[in-house]
Structure formats: structure tokens, C-alpha cells
Amino acid sequence: MEQKLSDDLLSAEQRDARYVMHPLTDARANLQSGSLLMERGEGVYVFDNAGNRYIEAMAGLWSVGLGFSEQRLVDAAVRQLNRLPYYHAFSQKGHNPMVDLAEKLIGMAPVPMSKVFFTNSGSEANDTVVKMLWYRSNALGETRRKKFIGRKKGYHGITVASGSLTGLPVNHRSFDLPLPGFLHVSTPHHWREAQPNENEEAFATRLATELEDLILKEGPETIAAFIGEPVMGAGGVIAPPATYWEKIQAILSKYGILLIADEVICGFGRTGNMFGCETFGIKPDIMVLSKQLSSSYQPISAILLNERVFEPIADETHTIGTFGHGFTGGGHPVAAAVALENLNILEERNIVGHVRDISPALQDGLRALSDHPLVGEVRGLGLIAAVELLTDKSAKSSRHPAGALGKRAAAILQNKGVISRAAGDTLAFCPPMIIEKDQIDAILSALRSALDETAKEML
Ligand code: PLP
């Protein structure tokens, strides 16, 4: 009772500090101040509990493609809640929204796909893919084919297997990850990783050779699959160098290794095509989709499998009598109904066309900041971009501890009403795809003034 009374006098932020442990957060810092709590959203904007308005220039977590107030998505959820609020997909049962969505996704896929398996998050989807391919290898009698190759700075989630696919130290440290058998090759980041005078094509050739050397060292018969985001997101928005995907795919097909495209960020328009695979000529065996699939109004993710992946798995389920894997909420009818409506809206309003039309304003506007003393590299395409900050342009380094510049600049920018995301010293931008030119201009002018202020403090 005493606890209840005192709680009534506390702000939501104070109660947050008292009761909530946040992901990707310094828990001690949160005990001091609580978190910034959002109260409502409208278009590209969110409003905090104090009524302050922010442009959500990260679309939440790269995910609210249609913005924060799409009534049709709300209506789709309510309709489905009224009709059938829950059903599952276990034991040869299911429901109509899941079937409709699966059919729609197979129809949209840029390469022939056979089946869709539904999960609730990107991490669950990637964890499921790992288990599916272990299962498939056993089905084929290839019991040594269990290793996965990802990339340093790749992000595929945080569960035990997806966190092992991820190549970011902060997601491994103190978690005893990655698991054995999860290997990582170099980041395809030309500006930072290329040797002096090595052009993009030569750099891509070197990375493909590195991959081939690793496959030969490990034994091609031990590698289940290679996984990559068409454009790396959480690792700092890294678009691959010219010819990279072509050369990587040539190596994978030479050794019969499956390719998983993690389209969790790139999927559904972000790069200016419906899928990142189209932008880069990627022909995957498996596609992992989430986030903009439902504009994140509901948690849902989908794994698309081609025949080559599905057939041996199907045989094994028949031998065993079932596929012993699945989630209570996987393909939830409300989430599936919202996702379907989201895809209909994307098509009806030609959101991909809008991304193509509007993205030069963001990309060119950010590139115009290249002359700023704190800006090392501006990169990105479509409506995903990043600005990497430093204090020494020629050494491409910062005199501050790693991440300090990014954190400070993001905080100053947030005070100016724009939410970005600091990945180390890189500020990422990935606004709702419905953003308009004047809103992009507002991001750009707030960013320039935030960088000026950061420079005054830290240069
Ligand atoms: N894959 C990619 C490319 C992602 O960016 C993310 C999340 O940011 C994930 C997977 C994991 O998704 P979730 O956070 O829904 O588990």
C-alpha cells in the first residue's frame, strides 16, 4: 500500500527508472533519470510526455514505414480483433490472414520462393533459419554442414543463434556469444576498410577471396549458409562496394552454399526498390522479413524459403511426423491482417516510387555536410543514410573514446527535435517512408546546427 501511494506521486519517467529494465541501455544510467517516454505519434512525428515534438528520423527502429498514425492499419487490427483475435498455426491448423499474407509475400518475392514460415521478430526469424538449416543438413545426411558465415558489423538479432550471426562486439560481450561454428568475414565498408588506392571493385574482389579462403579452410562441406543484409543497418548503414554481391554470390554458388538475405531493414521500399535484393542483384535461397512488413504496428516476421531449402526439410518432418519448432504468436492473425493492409497501402500509394522521388533530398542534403569539420563520411541510399563523425579527417579517427562523439551529437540533435540513432560515432537516419521534403529539410538544418554545437564542445 505504501509503495502504491508513493508511486502515485512519481512521474512516469521516475516509475520507469524504478520498474523497467530497457534493452540496449546502461541500466545504471536509467536508474538515475528514467527514459524518454513517448505519448503519441502523428505522421513522421512522435510526442513525449511533456508534449515535445520530434521528427522520428529513425522510424522507431528502422521500422515504421507508413508513419505513426495510419488509420487503415488500426482499422485492419480492430476488424481482425473482432472477427478472430487469436489463432495459431500448429498441428495443421491456421487462419485466413496468415494464408493471404503468405500468398501475397510469395507473389512479391523478387526470386522464386516456395513457402513462408511466420515468427514474431527478426531475431526469432533468424534463430529459426539457423535451426531450419541444421535440420535440413541432417535431413540430407550432411551432418557436418552446420556452420554459418556472417559479417563483422552485420546485425541479425540478439537471441542465442541470431546473436551469433550478428557481428557486433556489443551484442557478444559478456553474453558468451558467438556460439562455436558462427564465423564472420570482413565488413564491406570501402571508406574504412579498403587499402590505399584500392578501388571498390578491387576491394570487393579481395573480400570475395577472403570468403573463399575461409570456406576452404573450414571445409565447404561444413558450411550451411552465408547471411547478409543487402545494406548493413545497425552496424552503421554500410552499403556494399560495387560488384560485392555479384562476387560473393559467385563464391557461394561455386561451393553450393545457401544464401540468406536479411531484409529486415531493407525490405518493403527502404532502398528505393521493394527489396534490397533487387537493388543489388541478390538471389537468395531464404529471405527474412520483418519491421516494415507491418510498419511495426504489430510484431511479425516472415521467412521465405525456396524449394531447395523447403524440400529436404519437408521430407524430414514427414519422417519424424512433425516439425518440432514454432511460436504461440507466430503469424498472429491480427499481425498478419495489419501486415496485409500495410502491403496493400504500399502498393496503392506507390510508396516505393515516393522513396525514389524524395530520397535525393535526404542523400544530397546529407552529402552537403561533407565539408563540416566533424563529418568523415556520408553514406546511404534510398531513405537510409548515415553520417560518420570524427575529429581528425586525415586519420579517420576521433580523439574521444569510441562512440562519445556520436552519443553527444545525437543528444544535441534530439534536443532540437530530431531523433537519430548513434551507432558508435555514426549517426543513422531512416525516417518513415512517407516523409516529405520540408520534413527532410528540417532534419538537415537541425543536424547542421547540432554538428556545429558538437564541434564547439568536442573538436
Ligand atoms: N535483422 C536485421 C537486419 C535487423 O536490423 C534487426 C533489428 O534491428 C533484426 C534482424 C532483429 O529484429 P528484432 O529486433 O525484431 O528481433
Residues whose N, C-alpha, C, O or C-beta is under 5 A from the ligand:
A	BS01	PLP	S121 G122 S123 E124 Y155 H156 G157 E229 G233 D262 V264 I265
